[in-house]
């Protein structure tokens, strides 16, 4: 699961959950689930986001630690 600080960094970088979803290649609902810790970010999405925003993919997806 993604911690709140990491999600805030994503939101600050992209400006909206919709923008995060577009870069990650997922639905806005998926991003909302990340925000509320219902689901975690997948490895592919984490890698896409980390390439663009510079956050370590391990912080975005627990499977990559």
ABEGO torsion letter per residue (X at the ends): XBBAAAAAAAAAAAGBAAAAAAAAGBBAAAAAAAAAGABBBBAAAAAAAAAAAGBBAAAABAAAX
